[in-house]
Amino acid sequence: MRDKNVSNIIAPVAEKMNLPYWWVEAIAIEYTACREFATRDEIWTFNFDKLTESDLIKALKAHHVVVYFPLVHNVRTSVFSARVFEGMFSRVPADLCAEQDDLIPEGLVSDYHFPWQLNPLDIWDTKLSIFDHFQVYDDGKFWQWRFAKFVGVEGCHYGRTVSDEIDLEAFDLVHDKLAALRNPVIKPGESGHAEFKMKVEDFYRWLDDLRSPILSALQELHFKKRHSRSSYPKVTNCEPPLLSRFESFTIRDGSFHTRFFAEAIFFRGCRQHAIKAEELAQDERPSVMKLDEVYQERANAIVLGAACLEAFINHHGYDTFPKSWEKKKLSLVNKWQKYFALSGKGDTFNSSKETYHSLSQLMKSRNLIMHSKGFPTKVTQNETETITYTEHDMPRKFVHELPNRIEGLIRELCEATDLSIPVWLTPMPNLGWM
């Protein structure tokens, strides 16, 4: 998350002061002479080698508030990065957290945290922006508060940051001044570079003068907000757990709670096993060993298909009807009937309809697999072959069509009860799904 061109001065000072790297970097960016001006294609270049260790330590002791990239807490960097990246292309994974401050601290920050660095430092100087949040180091702890929001400017291709708590109107001037200064950037060796460099230095001095009262006001706002609250139930003091793409988390009274949305994984498993079973069954006269594999794949498809539908209906039953869902134990078919009834769509569910007949057939096959009677069952004979009860209870055609039947069940329920149709029903192999 840090810029690859950053000097070594940040890391040793962070270690010596027992402070996170990001905080030392943020203080350096906000309060020290760590830039060179007009030396390349941009008006600034960070050069932390300009700083001595004493320069940086002095700044760290003198200053305790920054407006830096927003902090994220209570989630591993690997989990967060994966979810953010995939979220740019797909809505397949579950939501990462239940509430915003599970992830974005408001007040005291958990021990495990990191900045959500939107751009590397060679792309953007954070001093040229005002983010929605500011950070404070106070009483040996880190704090973050939201004080502003970014809004569009009518008729323009850019926006501005506004706040009900801090006067940011003067910062609106930065956009126009910066645009004029960068149009064009005069590089070393080009005519007028010396004068251009002086303009850039003047601009940054003006920017310091502009930001200074804002930072002071933010420090006072921190004290006000801190003293108005006495508890921070979203704060943890341990490393977060590793989460799958279909797990979400929330923090309750300082403890992690996770939830697994298993229906997507069960559906994928059902589909994969059904496809494999059909591939194996292409042989007209399979060997004994291959027949074992066929039955293994069919059984997996059936069990996971039933698990998918049960996880799906329980997920929405508990979320939509938390007080009345599953007060007594019900079969899967009865759970689907109950959800339609509670949604005011009881007439929609018709067990004789092909879609819902599939549900009954699936549960019958699943129960026969899971609850073997423990005694021999008579085989079925027809004009062409003798069929065991295993083949009869896990029929090839039914298993081959099972993923489509499950998809049809889910889609019909969603359309009837105004639920969003799950994205994970649709294969997206280019995004690594199914």
C-alpha positions in Angstrom: 0.0 0.0 0.0 3.0 2.3 0.2 4.6 4.0 -2.8 7.6 2.1 -4.0 9.7 5.2 -4.3 9.4 6.1 -0.6 12.7 6.6 1.2 13.9 4.4 4.1 13.7 7.3 6.6 10.0 6.6 7.3 10.4 2.9 8.4 13.3 3.3 10.9 11.6 6.3 12.5 8.3 4.4 12.7 10.1 1.6 14.4 12.0 3.8 16.8 8.9 5.7 17.8 6.7 2.5 17.9 4.3 4.1 15.5 2.6 2.7 12.3 4.4 3.4 9.1 1.3 5.2 7.7 1.1 7.7 10.5 4.8 8.7 10.2 4.3 9.1 6.4 1.1 11.2 6.9 2.9 13.5 9.4 5.8 13.9 7.0 3.5 14.7 4.1 1.4 17.2 6.0 4.1 19.0 8.1 7.6 18.6 6.7 9.6 19.9 3.7 9.6 16.4 2.0 8.9 17.6 -1.5 10.9 18.8 -4.5 9.1 21.1 -6.8 8.9 21.1 -10.6 11.5 18.4 -11.1 9.5 16.1 -13.4 6.2 15.7 -15.1 4.3 16.9 -12.0 4.6 20.0 -9.9 5.7 17.9 -6.8 8.0 14.9 -6.2 8.2 13.3 -2.7 11.8 13.0 -1.5 11.9 11.9 2.1 15.7 11.8 1.9 15.5 15.5 2.4 14.5 14.8 6.0 16.7 13.9 8.9 15.6 11.6 11.6 15.4 14.5 14.1 13.3 16.5 11.6 10.7 13.7 11.4 10.7 13.0 15.2 10.2 16.7 15.9 7.2 16.8 13.6 5.7 13.7 15.2 6.0 15.2 18.6 4.6 18.6 17.6 1.6 17.5 15.4 -1.2 15.1 16.1 -3.9 15.5 13.4 -3.8 14.8 9.7 -6.3 14.5 6.9 -5.1 11.3 5.2 -6.5 8.3 3.4 -9.4 6.9 5.4 -8.5 4.1 7.8 -9.9 0.7 7.6 -10.0 -1.6 10.7 -11.2 -5.1 11.8 -10.3 -6.8 8.5 -7.2 -8.3 7.1 -5.5 -6.4 4.3 -5.7 -9.5 2.1 -9.4 -9.9 2.6 -10.1 -6.2 2.1 -8.0 -6.0 -1.1 -9.6 -9.0 -2.6 -13.1 -7.8 -1.9 -12.4 -4.3 -3.2 -10.8 -5.6 -6.4 -13.5 -8.2 -7.1 -16.2 -5.6 -6.3 -15.0 -3.5 -9.3 -16.2 -6.3 -11.6 -18.7 -8.5 -9.8 -21.3 -8.6 -7.1 -20.9 -12.3 -6.5 -19.3 -12.1 -3.0 -21.3 -11.4 0.1 -21.1 -7.9 1.6 -18.0 -7.7 3.7 -19.6 -6.3 6.8 -22.9 -5.6 8.4 -22.5 -2.0 9.3 -20.2 0.7 8.0 -18.3 1.3 11.3 -17.5 -2.4 11.4 -15.0 -1.4 8.7 -14.5 2.3 8.7 -13.8 3.5 12.2 -15.8 6.4 13.7 -14.0 7.4 16.8 -11.4 5.1 18.4 -9.6 2.9 15.9 -8.9 -0.9 16.4 -5.4 -2.1 16.9 -5.5 -3.8 13.5 -5.9 -1.1 10.9 -4.4 0.3 7.7 -5.1 3.3 5.4 -7.2 2.7 2.3 -4.7 4.2 0.0 -6.6 5.2 -3.1 -3.6 6.4 -5.1 0.2 5.9 -4.7 2.1 9.0 -3.7 3.7 9.4 -7.2 0.2 9.8 -8.6 -1.3 12.2 -6.1 -0.2 14.4 -3.3 -2.8 14.0 -0.5 -2.2 17.6 0.6 -4.0 18.7 -2.5 -7.2 17.1 -1.2 -9.5 17.1 1.7 -10.8 13.6 2.4 -14.1 12.8 4.2 -12.2 11.7 7.4 -9.4 13.0 9.6 -7.1 11.1 11.9 -5.7 12.0 15.3 -3.1 10.5 17.6 -4.2 11.2 21.1 -3.4 9.6 24.4 -1.4 6.9 22.7 -4.3 5.8 20.5 -5.5 6.5 17.0 -8.9 8.1 16.3 -10.8 8.8 13.1 -13.9 10.9 12.5 -15.9 11.7 9.5 -16.4 15.4 9.1 -17.2 16.0 5.5 -18.5 14.5 2.3 -17.7 14.8 -1.4 -20.3 16.2 -3.7 -20.5 16.9 -7.4 -20.3 20.4 -8.8 -23.2 21.1 -11.1 -22.1 21.5 -14.7 -18.5 20.5 -13.9 -16.5 17.3 -14.2 -15.1 17.6 -10.7 -16.5 17.8 -7.2 -15.9 19.5 -3.9 -15.7 18.5 -0.2 -18.2 20.1 2.0 -18.7 19.9 5.8 -21.4 21.0 8.3 -18.8 21.1 11.1 -15.7 22.8 9.5 -15.6 25.7 7.1 -14.0 24.3 3.9 -15.2 27.0 1.5 -11.7 28.4 1.1 -10.4 25.0 -0.1 -12.6 25.3 -3.2 -9.9 27.6 -4.6 -7.4 24.8 -4.7 -8.9 23.2 -7.7 -8.7 26.2 -10.0 -5.3 27.3 -8.8 -3.9 23.8 -9.2 -5.5 23.5 -12.7 -3.9 26.8 -13.8 -0.5 25.8 -12.4 -0.5 22.4 -14.1 -1.5 23.8 -17.5 1.2 23.3 -18.6 3.8 21.9 -16.3 7.1 23.4 -17.3 9.9 20.8 -16.9 13.6 21.4 -16.1 15.5 22.7 -19.1 12.4 24.2 -20.6 12.0 28.0 -21.1 10.5 29.7 -18.0 11.2 26.8 -15.6 12.8 28.9 -12.9 9.8 31.2 -12.7 7.5 28.2 -12.8 9.3 26.6 -9.9 8.8 29.7 -7.9 5.1 29.7 -8.6 4.8 26.1 -7.4 6.7 27.0 -4.2 4.4 30.0 -3.6 1.4 27.7 -4.3 2.5 25.2 -1.6 3.1 28.0 0.9 -0.4 29.3 0.2 -1.7 25.8 0.6 0.0 25.4 4.0 -1.6 28.7 5.2 -4.9 27.4 3.9 -4.7 24.0 5.6 -3.3 25.2 9.0 -6.5 26.6 10.4 -8.5 23.7 9.1 -6.2 21.2 10.9 -6.4 23.3 14.1 -10.2 23.3 13.9 -10.2 19.5 13.3 -8.1 18.9 16.4 -10.7 20.9 18.4 -13.5 18.9 16.8 -11.8 15.7 17.8 -11.7 16.7 21.5 -15.4 17.7 21.3 -16.4 14.4 19.6 -14.2 12.3 21.9 -15.7 13.8 25.1 -19.2 13.3 23.8 -18.8 9.5 23.7 -17.8 7.0 26.3 -17.9 3.6 24.5 -16.7 2.2 21.2 -18.2 -1.2 20.7 -16.7 -1.6 17.2 -13.1 -1.6 18.5 -11.1 -4.8 18.7 -7.6 -5.7 20.0 -6.8 -8.9 18.0 -6.0 -9.9 14.5 -9.1 -10.3 12.4 -10.1 -13.8 11.1 -9.5 -14.8 7.5 -12.8 -14.6 5.7 -14.1 -16.4 2.6 -15.8 -14.4 -0.2 -19.1 -15.5 1.2 -18.5 -14.6 4.8 -19.4 -11.2 6.3 -18.5 -9.9 9.8 -19.7 -7.5 12.4 -18.3 -6.3 15.7 -20.4 -6.5 18.9 -19.0 -5.3 22.1 -15.4 -5.7 20.9 -15.9 -9.2 19.6 -15.9 -10.6 16.0 -19.1 -12.2 14.8 -19.2 -13.8 11.3 -22.0 -15.0 9.0 -21.6 -17.5 6.2 -23.8 -17.1 3.1 -23.3 -20.7 2.1 -26.0 -21.0 -0.6 -23.7 -19.6 -3.3 -20.9 -22.2 -2.6 -23.5 -25.0 -2.3 -25.0 -24.0 -5.7 -21.6 -23.9 -7.3 -20.7 -27.3 -5.8 -24.1 -28.8 -7.0 -23.5 -27.5 -10.5 -19.9 -28.8 -10.7 -20.9 -32.3 -9.5 -23.9 -32.5 -11.8 -21.7 -31.6 -14.8 -19.1 -34.2 -13.7 -21.7 -36.9 -13.2 -23.0 -36.3 -16.7 -19.5 -36.5 -18.2 -18.8 -39.8 -16.5 -22.2 -41.2 -17.5 -21.5 -40.7 -21.2 -20.0 -44.2 -21.3 -22.9 -46.5 -22.3 -21.5 -49.4 -20.2 -19.5 -47.9 -17.4 -17.0 -50.0 -15.4 -17.7 -50.8 -11.7 -15.1 -48.2 -10.7 -16.6 -45.5 -12.9 -20.1 -46.3 -11.7 -18.9 -45.6 -8.2 -17.7 -42.2 -9.4 -21.0 -41.5 -11.1 -23.0 -42.2 -8.0 -20.5 -40.1 -5.9 -21.0 -37.1 -8.2 -24.7 -37.5 -8.3 -25.0 -37.8 -4.5 -22.8 -34.7 -4.0 -25.0 -32.8 -6.5 -28.2 -33.8 -4.7 -26.9 -33.1 -1.2 -25.4 -29.7 -2.1 -28.5 -28.8 -4.1 -30.7 -29.4 -1.1 -28.2 -27.5 1.1 -28.3 -24.6 -1.3 -32.1 -24.2 -1.2 -32.2 -24.6 2.6 -29.4 -22.1 3.2 -31.1 -19.7 0.8 -34.5 -19.8 2.3 -33.2 -19.6 5.9 -31.0 -16.6 5.0 -34.0 -14.7 3.7 -36.4 -16.1 6.3 -34.3 -14.9 9.2 -33.6 -11.5 7.5 -37.1 -10.7 6.4 -39.1 -12.3 9.2 -36.8 -12.5 12.2 -39.6 -12.8 14.8 -41.6 -15.6 13.1 -39.1 -17.6 11.1 -38.5 -21.2 12.2 -40.3 -21.1 15.6 -40.7 -24.8 15.0 -38.8 -27.3 12.9 -40.1 -27.5 9.4 -39.2 -29.5 6.3 -37.5 -27.7 3.4 -40.7 -27.8 1.4 -42.7 -26.4 4.3 -40.1 -23.6 4.7 -40.7 -22.5 1.2 -44.4 -22.6 1.7 -44.0 -20.6 4.8 -41.9 -17.9 3.2 -44.5 -17.4 0.4 -47.2 -17.2 3.0 -45.4 -14.7 5.2 -44.8 -12.6 2.1 -48.5 -12.5 1.3 -47.9 -14.8 -1.7 -49.2 -18.0 -0.3 -51.3 -18.8 -3.5 -48.1 -18.7 -5.6 -46.7 -21.9 -4.1 -48.4 -24.9 -5.8 -46.7 -28.2 -5.0 -48.1 -29.7 -8.2 -46.4 -27.1 -10.3 -43.3 -28.4 -12.1 -41.0 -25.9 -10.4 -42.1 -26.9 -6.9 -42.4 -30.5 -7.7 -38.6 -30.4 -8.3 -38.2 -29.3 -4.7 -40.1 -32.3 -3.4 -38.2 -34.7 -5.6 -34.9 -33.2 -4.5 -35.7 -33.7 -0.9 -36.9 -37.2 -1.5 -33.7 -38.1 -3.2 -31.6 -36.4 -0.5 -33.4 -38.2 2.3 -33.1 -41.5 0.7 -29.3 -41.0 0.4 -28.9 -39.7 3.9 -31.4 -42.0 5.7 -30.7 -45.4 4.4 -33.1 -48.0 5.8 -30.4 -50.5 6.4 -32.0 -53.4 4.5 -32.1 -54.6 0.9 -34.5 -52.8 -1.5 -36.1 -54.5 -4.4 -34.7 -53.6 -7.8 -36.8 -52.3 -10.7 -37.1 -54.2 -13.9 -38.3 -52.9 -17.3 -38.1 -54.2 -20.9 -34.5 -53.2 -21.4 -32.7 -53.3 -18.0 -32.7 -54.0 -14.3 -32.3 -50.8 -12.2 -31.1 -50.7 -8.6 -32.8 -48.4 -6.1 -29.6 -46.3 -6.2 -30.0 -45.6 -9.8 -33.7 -45.1 -9.3 -33.3 -42.6 -6.5 -30.5 -40.6 -8.1 -31.7 -40.6 -11.8 -29.3 -39.3 -14.4 -31.8 -36.9 -16.1 -32.9 -35.4 -12.8 -29.3 -34.7 -11.6 -28.3 -33.4 -15.0 -31.1 -30.8 -14.8 -30.8 -30.1 -11.1 -28.8 -26.9 -11.3 -31.3 -25.4 -13.7 -34.2 -26.5 -11.6 -32.7 -24.9 -8.5 -32.1 -21.7 -10.4 -35.7 -21.7 -11.5 -36.9 -22.2 -7.9 -34.8 -19.3 -6.6 -35.7 -17.0 -9.5 -39.4 -17.7 -9.1 -39.3 -17.0 -5.4 -37.4 -13.8 -5.9 -39.7 -12.5 -8.6 -42.8 -13.3 -6.5 -41.6 -11.7 -3.3 -39.5 -8.8 -4.6 -36.1 -10.2 -3.6 -33.1 -9.4 -5.8 -32.1 -12.3 -7.9 -28.7 -13.5 -6.7 -25.8 -12.7 -9.0 -24.1 -16.0 -8.1 -26.7 -17.9 -10.1 -25.0 -16.9 -13.3 -21.7 -18.4 -14.4 -19.0 -15.9 -14.9 -15.9 -17.9 -15.8 -13.9 -14.9 -16.8 -14.2 -13.7 -13.2 -13.4 -17.0 -11.7 -17.0 -17.9 -10.8 -18.2 -21.4 -11.6 
